[in-house]
Amino acid sequence: MELFGSDEAENIEIFNVDAPSAGSYCHVDLVHKNYIMQFVG
């Protein structure tokens, strides 16, 4: 993956893909395996 660099490519995985049958767009959500979400509240 040139976008993230070869060091991080192995830690990136596809989370979700949204592509209608009309083919008008395609959204691909990627997530880093080591990312931790923190909710404060």
Summary of the structure (lengths in Angstrom):
residues: 41
radius of gyration: 13.8
end to end distance: 35.7
largest distance: 41.1
contacts: 54
relative contact order: 0.25
helix: 10%
strand: 32%
